[in-house]
Amino acid sequence: MRRCVVCGGASFEKVIELGHHPLADTFLKEEKLHEVEKTYPLNCSLCDDCNHLQNEFIVPPEERYIENDYSYTSSNSKISRDHWIEYCNTVSNYLGLSPFGHVVEFGSNDGFLLRQFSNKGMNVTGIDPSPNIVELALQNGVYTILDFLSENSVNIALQRHGPAKLVVGNNVFNHIADLEQAISDIKRLLKRDGYFVFEVPYLKDIIEKRAFDTIYHEHVSYFAVKSLNFLFKKHRLYINNVEHNDYHGGSIRVYVSKQKSKYNPDIVSKYMSDEEEAKLFEVETYRKFMDTIKRDKIKVLNNIYKLKNQGKRIAAIGAATKGNTLLNFYRLDGSTIDFITDTSELKIGKYTPGSHIPIVSDDELYTQNIDVAFIIPWNIGAFLMEKIKKINEKIKFIIPGKEDVL
């Protein structure tokens, strides 16, 4: 990173260092296990000028989304499906969307969210760069352009149904290194009274919840409202609402419009004041953050090695992308974790990047004699514990950040 993606500044302070990691969403087929994996330093820096937190190294997007089959689908769990259904209903009501309007989503994945808007009578267009995911979306009946957000994809979307009342980009706006071009493309897509609505993991949650696993190479930025407000005002776009939710351990849903009259300085000021109070832009905050996650790592590893020395079988639960940051930071692999379970057909039968743990179906929890479940998606730990206890009431649990075996 030579220039800040938000303000263009060239002075940074490195504040987070997690070691070398492979791409977190590149789950490996068995024949790839003996090939050399690319790894990159996973560090984050604060911009000295605007205080935006961003990855120190940027991996080319083609390597992130095209060279290997993308494994995340937005409809892969009930929690995800419920979230996107709520998203569609809330945004539709807030904006007063009417049938036959145009909704465009970039990073549209398998099209689940766009299908919800389509069910309300909207004309929908998806944009996604991953060939295998676009194929899924087309099978689901969602027209999807195989491309990144670009001049080409914008032109195709405009030719289909004209300017959009709503442009959506969830958990993807934070993946973009060239935000200047992205915002230019979004503005071209939008009607004069249109809205850009997006969700991203919230920096305040990442720090306060010690959610270092939200950091990986597919992400470029870790947004606070302060940096978003600076970015959009620079491009004559205005934040008119911010909603906080628990998705992915803590996210913000941001509503942006072209009309200055829609700018809501009160809600922006409240978030920015909370961020200053939380000392999100001070280097000392990140020093304490690093100290804490290192202590958490020691606690978890002590528990795992103690149980392993007792001959216990340990399964990890949930082959989430963020979990690969955790596994590789903790340096856990198949010698300590017997297998990892997941519901996604795009992941089952593959291996986790770096740690090379086999991914099996959740059904294996019924058939395998497992003593301990290591809950990787800690943000839904209570939900998963309740679900697993119905399968095996004797099973013990380890959750990152928790000192004791539960």
Contacts in CASP RR format, 6 or more apart in sequence:
PFRMAT RR
TARGET T0000
AUTHOR 0000-0000-0000
METHOD contacts of the structure
MODEL  1
MRRCVVCGGASFEKVIELGHHPLADTFLKEEKLHEVEKTYPLNCSLCDDC
NHLQNEFIVPPEERYIENDYSYTSSNSKISRDHWIEYCNTVSNYLGLSPF
GHVVEFGSNDGFLLRQFSNKGMNVTGIDPSPNIVELALQNGVYTILDFLS
ENSVNIALQRHGPAKLVVGNNVFNHIADLEQAISDIKRLLKRDGYFVFEV
PYLKDIIEKRAFDTIYHEHVSYFAVKSLNFLFKKHRLYINNVEHNDYHGG
SIRVYVSKQKSKYNPDIVSKYMSDEEEAKLFEVETYRKFMDTIKRDKIKV
LNNIYKLKNQGKRIAAIGAATKGNTLLNFYRLDGSTIDFITDTSELKIGK
YTPGSHIPIVSDDELYTQNIDVAFIIPWNIGAFLMEKIKKINEKIKFIIP
GKEDVL
1 12 0 8 1.000
1 45 0 8 1.000
1 54 0 8 1.000
1 55 0 8 1.000
1 56 0 8 1.000
1 57 0 8 1.000
1 58 0 8 1.000
2 10 0 8 1.000
3 9 0 8 1.000
3 10 0 8 1.000
4 10 0 8 1.000
4 12 0 8 1.000
4 47 0 8 1.000
4 49 0 8 1.000
4 50 0 8 1.000
4 52 0 8 1.000
4 54 0 8 1.000
5 52 0 8 1.000
5 54 0 8 1.000
5 176 0 8 1.000
5 177 0 8 1.000
5 178 0 8 1.000
5 179 0 8 1.000
5 220 0 8 1.000
5 221 0 8 1.000
6 47 0 8 1.000
6 50 0 8 1.000
6 52 0 8 1.000
6 54 0 8 1.000
6 179 0 8 1.000
6 221 0 8 1.000
6 227 0 8 1.000
6 230 0 8 1.000
6 231 0 8 1.000
7 47 0 8 1.000
7 49 0 8 1.000
7 50 0 8 1.000
7 52 0 8 1.000
7 230 0 8 1.000
7 231 0 8 1.000
7 234 0 8 1.000
8 47 0 8 1.000
8 49 0 8 1.000
9 47 0 8 1.000
9 48 0 8 1.000
9 49 0 8 1.000
9 50 0 8 1.000
11 47 0 8 1.000
11 48 0 8 1.000
11 49 0 8 1.000
12 45 0 8 1.000
12 46 0 8 1.000
12 47 0 8 1.000
12 48 0 8 1.000
12 56 0 8 1.000
13 45 0 8 1.000
13 46 0 8 1.000
13 48 0 8 1.000
13 283 0 8 1.000
14 43 0 8 1.000
14 44 0 8 1.000
14 45 0 8 1.000
14 56 0 8 1.000
15 44 0 8 1.000
15 45 0 8 1.000
15 46 0 8 1.000
15 53 0 8 1.000
15 283 0 8 1.000
15 286 0 8 1.000
15 287 0 8 1.000
15 290 0 8 1.000
16 43 0 8 1.000
16 44 0 8 1.000
16 212 0 8 1.000
16 215 0 8 1.000
16 286 0 8 1.000
16 289 0 8 1.000
16 290 0 8 1.000
17 41 0 8 1.000
17 42 0 8 1.000
17 43 0 8 1.000
17 290 0 8 1.000
18 42 0 8 1.000
18 43 0 8 1.000
18 212 0 8 1.000
18 215 0 8 1.000
18 325 0 8 1.000
18 329 0 8 1.000
19 41 0 8 1.000
19 42 0 8 1.000
19 43 0 8 1.000
19 329 0 8 1.000
20 39 0 8 1.000
20 40 0 8 1.000
20 41 0 8 1.000
20 42 0 8 1.000
21 39 0 8 1.000
21 40 0 8 1.000
21 42 0 8 1.000
21 216 0 8 1.000
21 217 0 8 1.000
21 324 0 8 1.000
21 325 0 8 1.000
21 328 0 8 1.000
21 329 0 8 1.000
21 354 0 8 1.000
22 37 0 8 1.000
22 38 0 8 1.000
22 39 0 8 1.000
22 40 0 8 1.000
22 324 0 8 1.000
22 328 0 8 1.000
22 353 0 8 1.000
22 354 0 8 1.000
23 38 0 8 1.000
23 40 0 8 1.000
23 59 0 8 1.000
23 63 0 8 1.000
23 64 0 8 1.000
23 68 0 8 1.000
23 216 0 8 1.000
23 217 0 8 1.000
23 218 0 8 1.000
23 353 0 8 1.000
24 216 0 8 1.000
24 217 0 8 1.000
24 218 0 8 1.000
24 321 0 8 1.000
24 322 0 8 1.000
24 323 0 8 1.000
24 324 0 8 1.000
24 325 0 8 1.000
24 353 0 8 1.000
25 64 0 8 1.000
25 70 0 8 1.000
25 71 0 8 1.000
25 72 0 8 1.000
25 216 0 8 1.000
25 218 0 8 1.000
25 321 0 8 1.000
25 324 0 8 1.000
26 68 0 8 1.000
26 71 0 8 1.000
26 353 0 8 1.000
27 71 0 8 1.000
27 319 0 8 1.000
27 346 0 8 1.000
27 347 0 8 1.000
27 350 0 8 1.000
27 351 0 8 1.000
27 352 0 8 1.000
27 353 0 8 1.000
27 359 0 8 1.000
28 37 0 8 1.000
28 350 0 8 1.000
28 351 0 8 1.000
28 352 0 8 1.000
28 353 0 8 1.000
28 356 0 8 1.000
29 350 0 8 1.000
29 351 0 8 1.000
30 349 0 8 1.000
30 350 0 8 1.000
30 351 0 8 1.000
33 351 0 8 1.000
33 356 0 8 1.000
37 353 0 8 1.000
37 354 0 8 1.000
38 63 0 8 1.000
39 354 0 8 1.000
40 57 0 8 1.000
40 59 0 8 1.000
40 217 0 8 1.000
41 56 0 8 1.000
41 57 0 8 1.000
42 55 0 8 1.000
42 57 0 8 1.000
42 215 0 8 1.000
42 216 0 8 1.000
42 217 0 8 1.000
42 325 0 8 1.000
43 55 0 8 1.000
43 56 0 8 1.000
43 57 0 8 1.000
44 53 0 8 1.000
44 54 0 8 1.000
44 55 0 8 1.000
44 56 0 8 1.000
44 215 0 8 1.000
44 222 0 8 1.000
45 53 0 8 1.000
45 54 0 8 1.000
45 55 0 8 1.000
45 56 0 8 1.000
46 52 0 8 1.000
46 53 0 8 1.000
46 281 0 8 1.000
46 283 0 8 1.000
46 286 0 8 1.000
47 53 0 8 1.000
47 54 0 8 1.000
50 226 0 8 1.000
50 227 0 8 1.000
50 230 0 8 1.000
51 224 0 8 1.000
51 226 0 8 1.000
51 227 0 8 1.000
51 280 0 8 1.000
51 281 0 8 1.000
52 221 0 8 1.000
52 223 0 8 1.000
52 224 0 8 1.000
52 227 0 8 1.000
53 203 0 8 1.000
53 221 0 8 1.000
53 222 0 8 1.000
53 224 0 8 1.000
54 220 0 8 1.000
54 221 0 8 1.000
54 222 0 8 1.000
55 215 0 8 1.000
55 217 0 8 1.000
55 219 0 8 1.000
55 220 0 8 1.000
55 221 0 8 1.000
57 217 0 8 1.000
58 177 0 8 1.000
58 220 0 8 1.000
59 217 0 8 1.000
59 218 0 8 1.000
61 129 0 8 1.000
61 148 0 8 1.000
61 175 0 8 1.000
61 177 0 8 1.000
64 175 0 8 1.000
64 217 0 8 1.000
64 218 0 8 1.000
65 129 0 8 1.000
65 130 0 8 1.000
66 129 0 8 1.000
66 130 0 8 1.000
66 131 0 8 1.000
69 130 0 8 1.000
69 132 0 8 1.000
69 346 0 8 1.000
70 130 0 8 1.000
70 132 0 8 1.000
70 133 0 8 1.000
70 346 0 8 1.000
71 321 0 8 1.000
71 344 0 8 1.000
71 346 0 8 1.000
71 347 0 8 1.000
71 350 0 8 1.000
72 109 0 8 1.000
72 321 0 8 1.000
72 344 0 8 1.000
72 346 0 8 1.000
73 109 0 8 1.000
73 110 0 8 1.000
73 112 0 8 1.000
73 133 0 8 1.000
73 136 0 8 1.000
73 344 0 8 1.000
73 346 0 8 1.000
74 80 0 8 1.000
74 84 0 8 1.000
74 109 0 8 1.000
74 110 0 8 1.000
74 111 0 8 1.000
74 112 0 8 1.000
74 113 0 8 1.000
75 81 0 8 1.000
75 84 0 8 1.000
75 110 0 8 1.000
75 111 0 8 1.000
75 112 0 8 1.000
76 343 0 8 1.000
76 344 0 8 1.000
77 343 0 8 1.000
79 380 0 8 1.000
79 383 0 8 1.000
80 112 0 8 1.000
81 112 0 8 1.000
83 245 0 8 1.000
83 247 0 8 1.000
84 112 0 8 1.000
84 113 0 8 1.000
84 116 0 8 1.000
85 116 0 8 1.000
87 113 0 8 1.000
87 116 0 8 1.000
87 170 0 8 1.000
87 199 0 8 1.000
87 253 0 8 1.000
88 113 0 8 1.000
88 116 0 8 1.000
88 117 0 8 1.000
88 120 0 8 1.000
89 116 0 8 1.000
90 243 0 8 1.000
90 253 0 8 1.000
91 97 0 8 1.000
91 166 0 8 1.000
91 168 0 8 1.000
91 197 0 8 1.000
91 253 0 8 1.000
91 255 0 8 1.000
92 117 0 8 1.000
92 120 0 8 1.000
94 241 0 8 1.000
94 255 0 8 1.000
95 165 0 8 1.000
95 166 0 8 1.000
95 194 0 8 1.000
95 195 0 8 1.000
95 197 0 8 1.000
95 255 0 8 1.000
97 103 0 8 1.000
97 117 0 8 1.000
97 120 0 8 1.000
97 122 0 8 1.000
97 165 0 8 1.000
97 166 0 8 1.000
99 120 0 8 1.000
99 121 0 8 1.000
99 122 0 8 1.000
100 121 0 8 1.000
100 122 0 8 1.000
100 123 0 8 1.000
101 121 0 8 1.000
101 122 0 8 1.000
101 123 0 8 1.000
101 161 0 8 1.000
101 164 0 8 1.000
101 165 0 8 1.000
102 122 0 8 1.000
102 123 0 8 1.000
102 124 0 8 1.000
102 125 0 8 1.000
102 157 0 8 1.000
102 160 0 8 1.000
102 161 0 8 1.000
102 162 0 8 1.000
102 163 0 8 1.000
102 164 0 8 1.000
102 165 0 8 1.000
102 166 0 8 1.000
103 114 0 8 1.000
103 117 0 8 1.000
103 122 0 8 1.000
103 123 0 8 1.000
103 124 0 8 1.000
103 125 0 8 1.000
103 164 0 8 1.000
103 165 0 8 1.000
103 166 0 8 1.000
103 167 0 8 1.000
103 168 0 8 1.000
104 124 0 8 1.000
104 125 0 8 1.000
104 126 0 8 1.000
104 127 0 8 1.000
104 157 0 8 1.000
104 164 0 8 1.000
104 166 0 8 1.000
104 167 0 8 1.000
104 168 0 8 1.000
104 189 0 8 1.000
105 111 0 8 1.000
105 113 0 8 1.000
105 114 0 8 1.000
105 124 0 8 1.000
105 125 0 8 1.000
105 126 0 8 1.000
105 127 0 8 1.000
105 167 0 8 1.000
105 168 0 8 1.000
105 169 0 8 1.000
105 170 0 8 1.000
106 126 0 8 1.000
106 127 0 8 1.000
106 128 0 8 1.000
106 148 0 8 1.000
106 149 0 8 1.000
106 153 0 8 1.000
106 167 0 8 1.000
106 168 0 8 1.000
106 169 0 8 1.000
106 172 0 8 1.000
107 126 0 8 1.000
107 127 0 8 1.000
107 128 0 8 1.000
107 129 0 8 1.000
107 149 0 8 1.000
107 169 0 8 1.000
107 170 0 8 1.000
107 172 0 8 1.000
108 114 0 8 1.000
108 126 0 8 1.000
108 127 0 8 1.000
108 128 0 8 1.000
108 137 0 8 1.000
108 142 0 8 1.000
108 144 0 8 1.000
108 168 0 8 1.000
109 128 0 8 1.000
109 133 0 8 1.000
109 137 0 8 1.000
110 133 0 8 1.000
110 136 0 8 1.000
110 137 0 8 1.000
110 140 0 8 1.000
110 142 0 8 1.000
111 126 0 8 1.000
111 136 0 8 1.000
111 137 0 8 1.000
111 140 0 8 1.000
111 142 0 8 1.000
111 144 0 8 1.000
112 140 0 8 1.000
113 168 0 8 1.000
113 170 0 8 1.000
114 124 0 8 1.000
114 125 0 8 1.000
114 126 0 8 1.000
114 137 0 8 1.000
114 142 0 8 1.000
115 124 0 8 1.000
115 140 0 8 1.000
115 141 0 8 1.000
115 142 0 8 1.000
117 124 0 8 1.000
117 166 0 8 1.000
118 124 0 8 1.000
118 142 0 8 1.000
123 160 0 8 1.000
123 161 0 8 1.000
124 142 0 8 1.000
124 143 0 8 1.000
125 143 0 8 1.000
125 144 0 8 1.000
125 145 0 8 1.000
125 156 0 8 1.000
125 157 0 8 1.000
125 160 0 8 1.000
125 161 0 8 1.000
125 164 0 8 1.000
126 137 0 8 1.000
126 142 0 8 1.000
126 143 0 8 1.000
126 144 0 8 1.000
126 145 0 8 1.000
126 157 0 8 1.000
127 144 0 8 1.000
127 145 0 8 1.000
127 147 0 8 1.000
127 148 0 8 1.000
127 149 0 8 1.000
127 153 0 8 1.000
127 157 0 8 1.000
128 134 0 8 1.000
128 137 0 8 1.000
128 144 0 8 1.000
128 145 0 8 1.000
128 146 0 8 1.000
128 147 0 8 1.000
129 146 0 8 1.000
129 147 0 8 1.000
129 148 0 8 1.000
131 146 0 8 1.000
132 346 0 8 1.000
134 144 0 8 1.000
134 145 0 8 1.000
134 146 0 8 1.000
137 144 0 8 1.000
138 144 0 8 1.000
143 160 0 8 1.000
145 153 0 8 1.000
145 156 0 8 1.000
145 157 0 8 1.000
147 153 0 8 1.000
147 156 0 8 1.000
149 176 0 8 1.000
149 182 0 8 1.000
149 185 0 8 1.000
149 186 0 8 1.000
150 185 0 8 1.000
151 185 0 8 1.000
153 185 0 8 1.000
154 185 0 8 1.000
154 188 0 8 1.000
154 189 0 8 1.000
157 164 0 8 1.000
157 189 0 8 1.000
158 188 0 8 1.000
158 189 0 8 1.000
163 189 0 8 1.000
163 190 0 8 1.000
163 191 0 8 1.000
163 194 0 8 1.000
164 189 0 8 1.000
164 190 0 8 1.000
164 191 0 8 1.000
164 194 0 8 1.000
165 191 0 8 1.000
165 193 0 8 1.000
165 194 0 8 1.000
165 195 0 8 1.000
166 194 0 8 1.000
166 195 0 8 1.000
166 196 0 8 1.000
166 197 0 8 1.000
167 186 0 8 1.000
167 189 0 8 1.000
167 190 0 8 1.000
167 194 0 8 1.000
167 195 0 8 1.000
167 196 0 8 1.000
167 197 0 8 1.000
168 196 0 8 1.000
168 197 0 8 1.000
168 198 0 8 1.000
169 196 0 8 1.000
169 197 0 8 1.000
169 198 0 8 1.000
169 199 0 8 1.000
170 198 0 8 1.000
170 199 0 8 1.000
171 199 0 8 1.000
171 200 0 8 1.000
171 201 0 8 1.000
171 248 0 8 1.000
171 251 0 8 1.000
172 198 0 8 1.000
173 182 0 8 1.000
173 198 0 8 1.000
173 200 0 8 1.000
173 221 0 8 1.000
173 223 0 8 1.000
174 200 0 8 1.000
174 201 0 8 1.000
174 219 0 8 1.000
174 220 0 8 1.000
174 221 0 8 1.000
174 222 0 8 1.000
174 223 0 8 1.000
175 218 0 8 1.000
175 219 0 8 1.000
175 220 0 8 1.000
176 182 0 8 1.000
176 220 0 8 1.000
176 221 0 8 1.000
177 220 0 8 1.000
179 221 0 8 1.000
179 231 0 8 1.000
180 235 0 8 1.000
183 231 0 8 1.000
183 232 0 8 1.000
183 235 0 8 1.000
183 237 0 8 1.000
184 235 0 8 1.000
186 196 0 8 1.000
187 235 0 8 1.000
187 237 0 8 1.000
187 258 0 8 1.000
190 196 0 8 1.000
190 258 0 8 1.000
192 258 0 8 1.000
192 259 0 8 1.000
193 257 0 8 1.000
193 258 0 8 1.000
193 259 0 8 1.000
194 257 0 8 1.000
194 258 0 8 1.000
195 255 0 8 1.000
195 256 0 8 1.000
195 257 0 8 1.000
196 237 0 8 1.000
196 255 0 8 1.000
196 256 0 8 1.000
196 257 0 8 1.000
197 253 0 8 1.000
197 254 0 8 1.000
197 255 0 8 1.000
197 256 0 8 1.000
198 253 0 8 1.000
198 254 0 8 1.000
198 256 0 8 1.000
199 245 0 8 1.000
199 247 0 8 1.000
199 251 0 8 1.000
199 252 0 8 1.000
199 253 0 8 1.000
199 254 0 8 1.000
200 221 0 8 1.000
200 223 0 8 1.000
200 251 0 8 1.000
200 252 0 8 1.000
200 254 0 8 1.000
201 211 0 8 1.000
201 214 0 8 1.000
201 219 0 8 1.000
201 222 0 8 1.000
201 223 0 8 1.000
201 248 0 8 1.000
201 249 0 8 1.000
201 250 0 8 1.000
201 251 0 8 1.000
202 223 0 8 1.000
202 224 0 8 1.000
202 244 0 8 1.000
202 250 0 8 1.000
202 251 0 8 1.000
202 252 0 8 1.000
203 222 0 8 1.000
203 223 0 8 1.000
203 224 0 8 1.000
203 275 0 8 1.000
203 280 0 8 1.000
204 224 0 8 1.000
204 274 0 8 1.000
204 275 0 8 1.000
204 278 0 8 1.000
204 280 0 8 1.000
205 211 0 8 1.000
205 249 0 8 1.000
205 250 0 8 1.000
205 251 0 8 1.000
206 212 0 8 1.000
206 214 0 8 1.000
206 215 0 8 1.000
206 222 0 8 1.000
207 278 0 8 1.000
207 280 0 8 1.000
207 285 0 8 1.000
207 286 0 8 1.000
207 289 0 8 1.000
208 278 0 8 1.000
209 249 0 8 1.000
209 250 0 8 1.000
209 379 0 8 1.000
210 289 0 8 1.000
210 292 0 8 1.000
210 293 0 8 1.000
210 296 0 8 1.000
210 401 0 8 1.000
211 249 0 8 1.000
211 250 0 8 1.000
211 379 0 8 1.000
212 289 0 8 1.000
212 293 0 8 1.000
212 325 0 8 1.000
212 326 0 8 1.000
212 329 0 8 1.000
213 322 0 8 1.000
213 323 0 8 1.000
213 325 0 8 1.000
213 326 0 8 1.000
213 329 0 8 1.000
213 400 0 8 1.000
214 222 0 8 1.000
214 248 0 8 1.000
214 249 0 8 1.000
214 322 0 8 1.000
214 325 0 8 1.000
215 222 0 8 1.000
215 325 0 8 1.000
216 321 0 8 1.000
216 322 0 8 1.000
216 324 0 8 1.000
216 325 0 8 1.000
218 321 0 8 1.000
221 227 0 8 1.000
223 252 0 8 1.000
224 271 0 8 1.000
224 272 0 8 1.000
224 275 0 8 1.000
224 280 0 8 1.000
224 281 0 8 1.000
225 239 0 8 1.000
225 242 0 8 1.000
225 252 0 8 1.000
225 254 0 8 1.000
225 268 0 8 1.000
225 271 0 8 1.000
225 272 0 8 1.000
225 275 0 8 1.000
226 271 0 8 1.000
226 272 0 8 1.000
226 275 0 8 1.000
226 276 0 8 1.000
226 280 0 8 1.000
226 281 0 8 1.000
228 239 0 8 1.000
228 254 0 8 1.000
229 239 0 8 1.000
229 268 0 8 1.000
229 272 0 8 1.000
232 238 0 8 1.000
232 239 0 8 1.000
232 256 0 8 1.000
236 258 0 8 1.000
236 260 0 8 1.000
237 256 0 8 1.000
237 257 0 8 1.000
237 258 0 8 1.000
238 256 0 8 1.000
238 257 0 8 1.000
238 258 0 8 1.000
238 259 0 8 1.000
238 260 0 8 1.000
238 262 0 8 1.000
238 263 0 8 1.000
239 254 0 8 1.000
239 255 0 8 1.000
239 256 0 8 1.000
239 263 0 8 1.000
239 264 0 8 1.000
239 267 0 8 1.000
239 268 0 8 1.000
240 255 0 8 1.000
240 256 0 8 1.000
240 257 0 8 1.000
240 262 0 8 1.000
240 263 0 8 1.000
240 264 0 8 1.000
241 254 0 8 1.000
241 255 0 8 1.000
241 264 0 8 1.000
241 267 0 8 1.000
242 252 0 8 1.000
242 253 0 8 1.000
242 254 0 8 1.000
242 255 0 8 1.000
242 267 0 8 1.000
242 268 0 8 1.000
242 271 0 8 1.000
243 252 0 8 1.000
243 253 0 8 1.000
244 250 0 8 1.000
244 251 0 8 1.000
244 252 0 8 1.000
244 253 0 8 1.000
245 251 0 8 1.000
245 252 0 8 1.000
245 253 0 8 1.000
246 379 0 8 1.000
248 322 0 8 1.000
248 379 0 8 1.000
249 379 0 8 1.000
250 379 0 8 1.000
252 271 0 8 1.000
275 281 0 8 1.000
278 285 0 8 1.000
279 285 0 8 1.000
293 329 0 8 1.000
296 400 0 8 1.000
296 401 0 8 1.000
297 329 0 8 1.000
297 330 0 8 1.000
299 401 0 8 1.000
299 403 0 8 1.000
300 330 0 8 1.000
300 398 0 8 1.000
300 400 0 8 1.000
300 401 0 8 1.000
301 330 0 8 1.000
301 332 0 8 1.000
303 398 0 8 1.000
303 404 0 8 1.000
303 405 0 8 1.000
304 314 0 8 1.000
304 332 0 8 1.000
304 336 0 8 1.000
304 374 0 8 1.000
304 398 0 8 1.000
305 336 0 8 1.000
307 314 0 8 1.000
307 371 0 8 1.000
307 372 0 8 1.000
307 396 0 8 1.000
307 405 0 8 1.000
308 314 0 8 1.000
308 336 0 8 1.000
311 371 0 8 1.000
312 371 0 8 1.000
312 372 0 8 1.000
313 338 0 8 1.000
313 368 0 8 1.000
313 369 0 8 1.000
313 370 0 8 1.000
313 371 0 8 1.000
313 372 0 8 1.000
314 336 0 8 1.000
314 337 0 8 1.000
314 338 0 8 1.000
314 370 0 8 1.000
314 371 0 8 1.000
314 372 0 8 1.000
314 373 0 8 1.000
314 374 0 8 1.000
314 398 0 8 1.000
315 337 0 8 1.000
315 338 0 8 1.000
315 339 0 8 1.000
315 340 0 8 1.000
315 341 0 8 1.000
315 364 0 8 1.000
315 365 0 8 1.000
315 368 0 8 1.000
315 370 0 8 1.000
315 372 0 8 1.000
315 373 0 8 1.000
315 374 0 8 1.000
316 327 0 8 1.000
316 337 0 8 1.000
316 339 0 8 1.000
316 340 0 8 1.000
316 341 0 8 1.000
316 357 0 8 1.000
316 373 0 8 1.000
316 374 0 8 1.000
316 376 0 8 1.000
317 340 0 8 1.000
317 341 0 8 1.000
317 373 0 8 1.000
317 374 0 8 1.000
317 375 0 8 1.000
317 376 0 8 1.000
317 377 0 8 1.000
317 384 0 8 1.000
317 388 0 8 1.000
318 340 0 8 1.000
318 341 0 8 1.000
318 342 0 8 1.000
318 376 0 8 1.000
318 377 0 8 1.000
318 384 0 8 1.000
319 340 0 8 1.000
319 341 0 8 1.000
319 342 0 8 1.000
319 344 0 8 1.000
319 347 0 8 1.000
319 352 0 8 1.000
319 359 0 8 1.000
319 376 0 8 1.000
320 376 0 8 1.000
320 377 0 8 1.000
322 376 0 8 1.000
322 377 0 8 1.000
323 376 0 8 1.000
323 377 0 8 1.000
324 352 0 8 1.000
324 353 0 8 1.000
324 354 0 8 1.000
324 355 0 8 1.000
326 376 0 8 1.000
326 400 0 8 1.000
327 333 0 8 1.000
327 337 0 8 1.000
327 352 0 8 1.000
327 354 0 8 1.000
327 355 0 8 1.000
327 357 0 8 1.000
327 376 0 8 1.000
328 353 0 8 1.000
328 354 0 8 1.000
328 355 0 8 1.000
332 355 0 8 1.000
332 357 0 8 1.000
333 354 0 8 1.000
333 355 0 8 1.000
333 356 0 8 1.000
333 357 0 8 1.000
334 355 0 8 1.000
334 356 0 8 1.000
334 357 0 8 1.000
334 358 0 8 1.000
337 355 0 8 1.000
337 357 0 8 1.000
337 374 0 8 1.000
338 368 0 8 1.000
338 370 0 8 1.000
339 357 0 8 1.000
339 358 0 8 1.000
339 359 0 8 1.000
339 360 0 8 1.000
339 364 0 8 1.000
339 368 0 8 1.000
340 352 0 8 1.000
340 357 0 8 1.000
340 358 0 8 1.000
340 359 0 8 1.000
340 360 0 8 1.000
340 376 0 8 1.000
341 359 0 8 1.000
341 360 0 8 1.000
341 361 0 8 1.000
341 362 0 8 1.000
341 364 0 8 1.000
341 365 0 8 1.000
342 348 0 8 1.000
342 359 0 8 1.000
342 360 0 8 1.000
342 361 0 8 1.000
342 362 0 8 1.000
343 361 0 8 1.000
343 362 0 8 1.000
347 359 0 8 1.000
348 359 0 8 1.000
348 360 0 8 1.000
348 361 0 8 1.000
349 358 0 8 1.000
349 359 0 8 1.000
349 360 0 8 1.000
350 359 0 8 1.000
351 357 0 8 1.000
351 358 0 8 1.000
351 359 0 8 1.000
352 359 0 8 1.000
365 373 0 8 1.000
365 388 0 8 1.000
365 391 0 8 1.000
365 392 0 8 1.000
366 391 0 8 1.000
370 392 0 8 1.000
370 395 0 8 1.000
371 395 0 8 1.000
371 396 0 8 1.000
372 395 0 8 1.000
372 396 0 8 1.000
372 397 0 8 1.000
372 398 0 8 1.000
372 405 0 8 1.000
373 384 0 8 1.000
373 385 0 8 1.000
373 388 0 8 1.000
373 395 0 8 1.000
373 396 0 8 1.000
373 397 0 8 1.000
373 398 0 8 1.000
374 397 0 8 1.000
374 398 0 8 1.000
375 381 0 8 1.000
375 384 0 8 1.000
375 385 0 8 1.000
375 397 0 8 1.000
375 398 0 8 1.000
375 399 0 8 1.000
375 400 0 8 1.000
376 400 0 8 1.000
377 384 0 8 1.000
378 399 0 8 1.000
378 400 0 8 1.000
378 401 0 8 1.000
381 399 0 8 1.000
385 397 0 8 1.000
385 406 0 8 1.000
388 395 0 8 1.000
388 397 0 8 1.000
389 395 0 8 1.000
396 405 0 8 1.000
396 406 0 8 1.000
397 405 0 8 1.000
397 406 0 8 1.000
398 405 0 8 1.000
398 406 0 8 1.000
399 406 0 8 1.000
END
